[in-house]
Amino acid sequence: MDTAFFIASKVIWAALRPDSLLMLVLAASWLVWRKWPKLARNLLGVTLLAMATIAAWPVQSLLFTPLEDRFPQPAIPDQVAGIIILGGAELADLTAARDQVQLNAGAERMTAAMTLALRHPTAKVIFTGGSGNLRGGAAGAEVAKRLFAELGLPPDRLVLESASRNTAENATMTLALVQPQPGGNWLLVTSAYHMPRAVAAFCAAGWTGLIPYPVDYRSPGDRAGWRFSENAEALATALREWIGLAAYRLTGRATDPSPACLSPE
């Protein structure tokens, strides 16, 4: 069932991406041009208007903001049992190909986690992430292992979970691996826009004592201009997160946080 969900999520999202939808509308315009030229012109007009709007106005901020504001920066207690880092910031295949750690725009997941590890020297550092590609590939955990070693984190503090393919599996597989004791505080580190889905998935998996620690903010900061490629990529990220959150709730992979799930401040 988990594999079917994983495959379906990849295939459906490939069709729902904004760039995919624009291409489909353009293809439809070309196909109906001879028989229904008026319809074709209308489709082209709508496509051009959508592209101009995406290029000139940061629509994605409207989608990012409610996600990123859901969990503010927390008050962190003195005692922290562990720091959980969700994969997604690493470029595993490129790291393997170039033999050098490569990170993407979510690199703050790693840098913030290392800062937290220095502040809480007794806390375990848990990285969870395998390969999210349909065809497989290098595991994100291998990048994390190399990066934290290069940053000076003692190897005995690092726990790696390298089989998970999505957020729901991050939650269930890490819980099974770590087997946390009741009463501990666990910092959950991921991108701010991804935090609502991450918390909901970890709560559904049975975690307790979570302290959301959002990083990698995407809003505000966007400005009007003419940046179609940048805005389209950001819009795709925001849309994917909303769709993912809805799919997780519909399939029971996410639930509203309970008092036991989140650590009291």
ChimeraX attribute file (.defattr): number of C-alpha atoms within 10 A of each C-alpha:
attribute: neighborCount
match mode: 1-to-1
recipient: residues
	/A:1	5
	/A:2	11
	/A:3	9
	/A:4	8
	/A:5	13
	/A:6	17
	/A:7	12
	/A:8	12
	/A:9	16
	/A:10	13
	/A:11	12
	/A:12	10
	/A:13	16
	/A:14	13
	/A:15	12
	/A:16	15
	/A:17	18
	/A:18	21
	/A:19	16
	/A:20	13
	/A:21	14
	/A:22	19
	/A:23	13
	/A:24	13
	/A:25	16
	/A:26	17
	/A:27	14
	/A:28	15
	/A:29	21
	/A:30	15
	/A:31	13
	/A:32	15
	/A:33	13
	/A:34	10
	/A:35	9
	/A:36	11
	/A:37	14
	/A:38	13
	/A:39	14
	/A:40	21
	/A:41	15
	/A:42	12
	/A:43	20
	/A:44	19
	/A:45	12
	/A:46	15
	/A:47	18
	/A:48	14
	/A:49	12
	/A:50	13
	/A:51	18
	/A:52	14
	/A:53	15
	/A:54	25
	/A:55	19
	/A:56	15
	/A:57	17
	/A:58	25
	/A:59	18
	/A:60	22
	/A:61	20
	/A:62	13
	/A:63	19
	/A:64	24
	/A:65	17
	/A:66	13
	/A:67	19
	/A:68	23
	/A:69	16
	/A:70	12
	/A:71	17
	/A:72	11
	/A:73	12
	/A:74	12
	/A:75	11
	/A:76	16
	/A:77	12
	/A:78	9
	/A:79	12
	/A:80	21
	/A:81	19
	/A:82	25
	/A:83	26
	/A:84	27
	/A:85	26
	/A:86	26
	/A:87	31
	/A:88	24
	/A:89	23
	/A:90	25
	/A:91	17
	/A:92	23
	/A:93	17
	/A:94	15
	/A:95	18
	/A:96	16
	/A:97	9
	/A:98	9
	/A:99	9
	/A:100	13
	/A:101	17
	/A:102	17
	/A:103	19
	/A:104	10
	/A:105	12
	/A:106	19
	/A:107	17
	/A:108	19
	/A:109	26
	/A:110	24
	/A:111	15
	/A:112	18
	/A:113	24
	/A:114	20
	/A:115	10
	/A:116	20
	/A:117	19
	/A:118	13
	/A:119	12
	/A:120	18
	/A:121	13
	/A:122	13
	/A:123	20
	/A:124	19
	/A:125	27
	/A:126	25
	/A:127	26
	/A:128	27
	/A:129	30
	/A:130	25
	/A:131	21
	/A:132	20
	/A:133	14
	/A:134	11
	/A:135	6
	/A:136	11
	/A:137	13
	/A:138	19
	/A:139	25
	/A:140	29
	/A:141	25
	/A:142	20
	/A:143	25
	/A:144	24
	/A:145	16
	/A:146	13
	/A:147	20
	/A:148	18
	/A:149	13
	/A:150	11
	/A:151	10
	/A:152	10
	/A:153	17
	/A:154	12
	/A:155	11
	/A:156	8
	/A:157	14
	/A:158	18
	/A:159	20
	/A:160	21
	/A:161	22
	/A:162	20
	/A:163	18
	/A:164	22
	/A:165	22
	/A:166	21
	/A:167	26
	/A:168	23
	/A:169	21
	/A:170	26
	/A:171	25
	/A:172	19
	/A:173	19
	/A:174	26
	/A:175	15
	/A:176	11
	/A:177	12
	/A:178	14
	/A:179	10
	/A:180	17
	/A:181	10
	/A:182	10
	/A:183	11
	/A:184	15
	/A:185	24
	/A:186	27
	/A:187	26
	/A:188	23
	/A:189	27
	/A:190	29
	/A:191	25
	/A:192	27
	/A:193	27
	/A:194	26
	/A:195	24
	/A:196	25
	/A:197	24
	/A:198	25
	/A:199	26
	/A:200	25
	/A:201	27
	/A:202	27
	/A:203	25
	/A:204	22
	/A:205	23
	/A:206	12
	/A:207	23
	/A:208	22
	/A:209	23
	/A:210	23
	/A:211	26
	/A:212	25
	/A:213	26
	/A:214	26
	/A:215	23
	/A:216	19
	/A:217	17
	/A:218	19
	/A:219	19
	/A:220	13
	/A:221	8
	/A:222	13
	/A:223	11
	/A:224	11
	/A:225	12
	/A:226	15
	/A:227	15
	/A:228	17
	/A:229	13
	/A:230	12
	/A:231	23
	/A:232	20
	/A:233	15
	/A:234	20
	/A:235	23
	/A:236	16
	/A:237	18
	/A:238	23
	/A:239	18
	/A:240	18
	/A:241	20
	/A:242	18
	/A:243	13
	/A:244	17
	/A:245	20
	/A:246	14
	/A:247	15
	/A:248	20
	/A:249	16
	/A:250	11
	/A:251	9
	/A:252	13
	/A:253	22
	/A:254	24
	/A:255	18
	/A:256	14
	/A:257	18
	/A:258	12
	/A:259	11
	/A:260	15
	/A:261	20
	/A:262	19
	/A:263	19
	/A:264	12
	/A:265	8
